Amino acid sequence: MADLLYRSLRNEGCRIVDDIQYKGYRSLLLENDKLLIHLLLDKGAEPIRWLHKPTDTDFIWISGQGLVRANALYSDYQSSYMGGWQEMLPEVSYTSQYRGATVHRGESAVTPWDYRIIKDEPDEIQVVLTNSIRSLPLRVEKRITLTSGSGTVRVEETLYNLSPAASVEANWGHHLAYGAPFVDREAVISLGEGAQICDPITGESWEWPYLIKDGAATDLSIMPAPGTVRDLLYIKLAAYQYRVTHPLKEVALEVRWDGEVWPYLWYWQNFMADRDAPFFGRDYNIGLEMFNIPPKLTLSEAAEQGYALEIPAGGSISSWLEIEAISVTK
């Protein structure tokens, strides 16, 4: 259906627009009465907009670096990072070497994705996005479903090993970062009972939401003053979901996912304290990112330590993610 020039167009119910470009990137628009989602197909199929219509709140934070046109100078993950949300595969920590290959951090986030429309009806739309990784014999497919009247987007993914003879390991997950206009000093993070904060450097752990250092307790569920320095942490969860609420905007975002595949929730905290590249003190944001590894193992390290996902020859693994926008009252 992606090549149909005269595919019918609707302006109500669930709908898809798939014949536009934005700043040089092929784009895909998914929409219903609650959400408008704009995906940049040529940039990892990442969203440039995830707009909650009832509150006019866009959940996508755009960094001070912003969106640049596709260019060979900005071909890696970090130099083309604009904030927001990216799918990370086959490496999530650093570009590194693995079994003779250079595996790029977030290769899936900087390369083009193909798509096909599975369902295009007023009550429900479904698209399947695909990306064939170049560094390793992997193909990822994800089915995105949006139904009428719902603020929930369902993402179902399968990672295929295209080698008929060799098993392949991978690091995989979702780099979800939040800042303006959704996250500021008023935002609050909620996790279920049993969540444990972990320091990947010291090995210390604490019960959410309080981190204890030098006898002082820091509540990590609330946002601190600009200039506050925080280290990268990760969280072990009993229930694989979290909610970020902005009570003044009367909106929350709840994320739920498959903890069998992505058991580690990284908590990145960047409150205008990083004075060097790439942020130079411009950005106030957090990241709540689900991965298969704790911070910040490379693929080779993860494979050696038993954290990497292993896809058998000719085999596959599947996972899922749900993102729900929720109207809340003060």
Phi, psi and omega per residue, in radians:
M1 nan -0.311 -3.054
A2 -1.150 -0.379 -3.065
D3 -1.754 0.112 -3.112
L4 -1.382 1.964 -3.082
L5 -1.156 -0.613 -3.047
Y6 -1.918 0.605 3.049
R7 -1.045 2.393 -3.040
S8 -1.086 2.640 -3.081
L9 -2.096 2.328 3.065
R10 -2.031 2.733 3.019
N11 -2.194 0.475 3.027
E12 -2.661 2.867 -3.094
G13 1.171 -2.821 3.025
C14 -1.256 2.477 -3.104
R15 -2.720 2.786 -3.088
I16 -2.295 2.374 2.945
V17 -2.120 2.149 -3.017
D18 -2.299 0.351 -3.094
D19 -2.232 0.700 -3.140
I20 -2.201 2.792 2.996
Q21 -2.148 2.563 3.105
Y22 -2.296 2.024 -3.102
K23 0.903 0.669 3.086
G24 1.545 -0.037 -3.113
Y25 -1.802 2.275 2.944
R26 -0.976 2.431 -3.029
S27 -2.299 2.744 3.092
L28 -2.339 2.197 3.120
L29 -1.923 2.222 3.080
L30 -2.069 2.333 -2.985
E31 -2.615 2.535 2.865
N32 -2.469 -2.833 -3.084
D33 -1.281 -0.271 -3.116
K34 -1.817 -0.555 -2.963
L35 -2.289 2.598 2.897
L36 -2.245 2.049 -3.066
I37 -2.075 2.196 -3.109
H38 -2.060 1.952 -3.110
L39 -1.806 2.376 3.085
L40 -1.635 1.693 -3.042
L41 -1.061 -0.626 -3.094
D42 -1.453 -0.003 3.099
K43 -2.273 1.163 3.064
G44 1.227 0.158 -3.039
A45 0.988 0.504 -3.130
E46 -1.396 2.678 3.127
P47 -1.401 2.344 2.965
I48 -1.685 -0.305 3.016
R49 -2.466 2.441 2.962
W50 -2.459 1.355 -2.923
L51 -1.583 2.188 3.002
H52 -1.575 1.864 -2.988
K53 -1.112 -0.744 -3.084
P54 -1.015 -0.564 3.137
T55 -1.929 0.015 -3.090
D56 0.924 0.763 3.139
T57 -1.938 2.159 3.038
D58 -1.667 2.145 -3.109
F59 -1.376 -0.164 -3.095
I60 -1.495 2.074 3.009
W61 -1.501 2.301 3.080
I62 -1.937 2.106 -3.048
S63 -1.205 2.970 3.090
G64 -1.059 -0.461 3.096
Q65 -1.207 -0.599 3.047
G66 1.253 -3.081 3.135
L67 -1.548 2.196 3.063
V68 -1.945 2.705 3.085
R69 -1.118 2.647 3.095
A70 -1.008 2.249 -3.052
N71 -2.773 2.514 -3.118
A72 -1.044 -0.469 3.137
L73 -1.202 -0.441 -3.085
Y74 -2.063 0.952 -2.986
S75 -1.699 -0.263 -3.129
D76 -1.680 2.961 -3.029
Y77 -1.067 -0.876 -3.026
Q78 -1.171 -0.768 -3.079
S79 -1.231 -0.366 3.119
S80 -1.835 0.138 -3.087
Y81 -1.228 2.233 -3.120
M82 -2.046 0.193 -3.008
G83 1.602 -2.900 3.037
G84 1.333 -2.544 -2.942
W85 -2.152 2.300 3.092
Q86 -2.390 2.573 2.953
E87 -1.528 2.288 -3.022
M88 -1.985 2.154 -3.120
L89 -2.913 2.473 -0.028
P90 -1.636 0.143 -3.122
E91 -2.384 2.334 -3.059
V92 -1.984 -0.216 -3.014
S93 -1.806 -1.107 -3.115
Y94 -2.535 2.614 2.947
T95 -1.078 2.273 -2.969
S96 -2.648 3.133 3.128
Q97 -1.811 2.427 -3.137
Y98 -2.627 2.035 3.078
R99 0.885 0.736 3.098
G100 1.483 -0.034 -3.127
A101 -1.911 2.585 2.934
T102 -1.528 1.949 -3.137
V103 -1.736 2.089 -3.021
H104 -1.506 2.376 3.037
R105 -1.017 2.139 3.077
G106 1.081 0.673 3.106
E107 -0.947 -0.689 -3.129
S108 -1.173 -0.330 -3.090
A109 -1.529 -0.226 -3.091
V110 -2.054 -0.053 -3.102
T111 -1.857 2.780 -3.111
P112 -1.259 2.599 3.049
W113 -1.987 2.541 2.962
D114 -1.602 2.935 3.125
Y115 -2.618 2.767 2.932
R116 -2.527 2.528 -3.127
I117 -1.564 2.150 -3.121
I118 -1.645 -0.724 -3.129
K119 -2.505 2.361 -3.126
D120 -2.453 1.402 -3.112
E121 -2.250 2.718 -3.136
P122 -1.019 -0.503 -3.108
D123 -1.522 -0.346 -3.107
E124 -2.866 2.485 2.997
I125 -2.201 2.575 3.077
Q126 -2.458 2.337 3.013
V127 -2.272 2.620 3.037
V128 -2.005 2.180 3.097
L129 -1.842 2.463 -3.103
T130 -2.350 2.557 3.086
N131 -2.522 2.183 3.055
S132 -1.707 1.965 -3.104
I133 -1.204 2.410 -3.108
R134 -1.511 -0.587 -3.039
S135 -1.296 -0.504 -3.137
L136 -2.344 2.765 -3.097
P137 -1.394 1.153 -3.076
L138 -2.181 2.490 2.981
R139 -2.263 2.297 3.101
V140 -1.945 2.378 3.064
E141 -2.189 2.336 3.069
K142 -2.330 2.290 3.125
R143 -1.717 2.164 -3.141
I144 -1.902 2.226 -3.107
T145 -2.156 2.314 3.072
L146 -2.336 2.244 -3.113
T147 -1.969 2.769 -3.112
S148 -1.111 2.388 3.079
G149 1.385 0.048 -3.037
S150 -1.943 2.477 2.997
G151 -1.668 0.179 -3.091
T152 -1.794 2.311 3.006
V153 -1.919 2.203 3.127
R154 -1.789 2.245 3.123
V155 -2.123 2.103 3.102
E156 -2.049 2.203 -2.975
E157 -2.190 2.582 3.013
T158 -2.354 2.335 3.122
L159 -1.923 2.070 -3.056
Y160 -1.833 2.425 2.969
N161 -1.655 2.018 -3.070
L162 -1.490 -0.080 3.093
S163 -1.418 2.233 3.111
P164 -1.409 -0.137 -2.990
A165 -2.137 -0.400 -2.996
A166 -2.192 2.348 2.971
S167 -1.258 2.686 -3.093
V168 -2.373 2.434 3.054
E169 -1.746 2.764 3.125
A170 -2.688 2.654 2.852
N171 -1.797 2.475 -2.934
W172 -2.667 2.598 3.036
G173 2.861 -2.880 -3.049
H174 -2.240 2.156 3.141
H175 -1.628 1.577 -3.107
L176 -1.791 1.969 -3.116
A177 -2.073 2.548 -3.039
Y178 -2.296 2.399 3.056
G179 -2.720 -2.655 3.124
A180 -1.072 2.502 0.123
P181 -1.596 0.065 -3.058
F182 -1.571 -0.839 -3.077
V183 -1.804 2.174 2.998
D184 -2.551 -2.773 -3.064
R185 -1.064 -0.363 -3.072
E186 -1.522 -0.214 -3.051
A187 -1.259 2.601 -3.123
V188 -2.322 2.401 3.108
I189 -1.784 2.315 3.098
S190 -2.093 2.307 3.040
L191 -2.205 2.785 3.137
G192 -1.310 3.002 3.116
E193 -1.070 2.557 3.082
G194 1.572 -0.005 3.134
A195 -1.207 2.396 -3.121
Q196 -2.134 2.211 3.041
I197 -1.411 2.348 -3.114
C198 -2.245 2.391 3.046
D199 -1.677 2.004 -3.069
P200 -1.222 -0.274 -3.120
I201 -1.562 -0.865 -3.059
T202 -1.591 -0.369 -3.066
G203 1.441 0.011 3.106
E204 -1.217 2.716 3.081
S205 -2.531 2.696 -3.097
W206 -2.518 2.746 3.092
E207 -1.378 2.255 3.112
W208 -0.983 2.445 0.124
P209 -1.806 0.193 -2.974
Y210 -1.753 2.145 2.984
L211 -1.673 2.248 -3.077
I212 -1.911 2.061 3.084
K213 -2.363 2.255 3.087
D214 0.929 0.645 3.093
G215 1.397 -0.019 -3.127
A216 -1.868 2.432 -3.136
A217 -1.769 2.311 3.088
T218 -2.038 2.172 3.122
D219 -1.451 1.883 -3.085
L220 -1.436 -0.033 3.136
S221 -1.461 -0.241 3.134
I222 -2.009 2.749 -3.025
M223 -1.594 2.321 -3.076
P224 -1.530 -3.128 3.113
A225 -1.198 2.589 3.030
P226 -0.963 2.467 -3.100
G227 1.685 -0.147 3.115
T228 -1.199 2.298 3.141
V229 -1.649 2.218 3.104
R230 -2.367 2.514 3.114
D231 -1.535 2.800 3.027
L232 -1.229 2.224 3.132
L233 -2.146 3.020 2.921
Y234 -2.405 2.842 -3.020
I235 -2.229 2.311 2.986
K236 -1.669 2.334 -2.999
L237 -2.106 2.573 2.955
A238 -1.500 -0.652 3.067
A239 -2.085 2.219 -2.992
Y240 -1.517 1.352 3.075
Q241 -2.837 2.746 3.001
Y242 -2.579 2.842 3.081
R243 -2.325 2.328 3.001
V244 -1.955 2.152 -3.054
T245 -2.079 2.390 2.966
H246 -2.026 1.722 -3.021
P247 -1.122 -0.558 -3.132
L248 -1.252 -0.597 3.086
K249 -1.452 -0.139 3.112
E250 1.011 0.789 -3.137
V251 -2.583 2.612 3.063
A252 -2.394 2.738 3.035
L253 -2.147 2.151 3.096
E254 -1.958 2.302 -3.132
V255 -2.089 2.262 3.113
R256 -2.236 2.551 -3.059
W257 -2.722 3.026 -3.119
D258 -1.436 1.775 -3.121
G259 -1.301 -0.205 3.057
E260 -1.184 -0.604 -3.135
V261 -1.655 -0.673 -3.089
W262 -2.115 1.375 -3.038
P263 -1.467 -0.199 -3.033
Y264 -1.934 2.186 3.086
L265 -1.805 1.898 3.107
W266 -1.365 2.437 3.115
Y267 -2.083 1.731 3.124
W268 -1.635 2.299 -3.100
Q269 -2.247 2.001 -3.029
N270 -2.287 1.601 -2.986
F271 -1.906 0.979 3.098
M272 1.082 0.419 -3.120
A273 -1.756 -0.267 -3.122
D274 -1.464 1.842 -3.037
R275 -1.517 -0.100 -3.098
D276 -1.928 -3.088 -3.117
A277 -1.081 2.545 0.074
P278 -1.693 0.048 -2.969
F279 -1.759 -0.563 3.084
F280 0.911 0.650 3.052
G281 1.257 0.270 -3.068
R282 -1.552 -0.378 -2.881
D283 -2.076 2.449 3.066
Y284 -2.058 1.872 -3.039
N285 -2.758 2.905 2.991
I286 -2.237 2.861 2.978
G287 -2.276 2.323 3.029
L288 -2.167 1.699 -2.817
E289 -2.157 2.156 -3.115
M290 -1.663 2.183 -3.113
F291 -2.386 2.958 3.095
N292 -1.485 -0.107 -3.077
I293 -2.262 2.734 2.920
P294 -1.337 2.815 3.123
P295 -1.122 2.604 -0.365
K296 -2.179 1.205 -3.058
L297 -1.254 2.457 2.962
T298 -1.338 2.987 -3.131
L299 -1.089 -0.757 3.121
S300 -1.091 -0.744 3.110
E301 -1.121 -0.738 3.141
A302 -1.133 -0.677 3.104
A303 -1.144 -0.736 3.141
E304 -1.133 -0.605 -3.066
Q305 -1.659 0.024 3.060
G306 1.470 0.247 3.126
Y307 -1.606 -0.480 -3.036
A308 -1.113 2.594 3.022
L309 -1.336 2.280 3.129
E310 -1.899 2.116 3.120
I311 -1.851 2.047 -3.073
P312 -1.152 2.795 3.111
A313 -0.945 2.208 -3.131
G314 1.202 0.145 -3.056
G315 -1.813 -2.956 -3.100
S316 -2.744 2.829 2.943
I317 -2.315 2.636 -3.088
S318 -2.205 2.717 3.117
S319 -2.670 3.108 -3.133
W320 -2.652 2.807 -3.102
L321 -2.618 2.428 3.025
E322 -2.215 2.372 3.121
I323 -2.185 2.086 -3.046
E324 -2.145 2.195 3.008
A325 -1.612 2.276 -2.997
I326 -2.278 2.241 2.998
S327 -1.364 2.328 -3.140
V328 -2.227 2.809 3.112
T329 -1.853 2.685 -3.120
K330 -1.188 nan nan
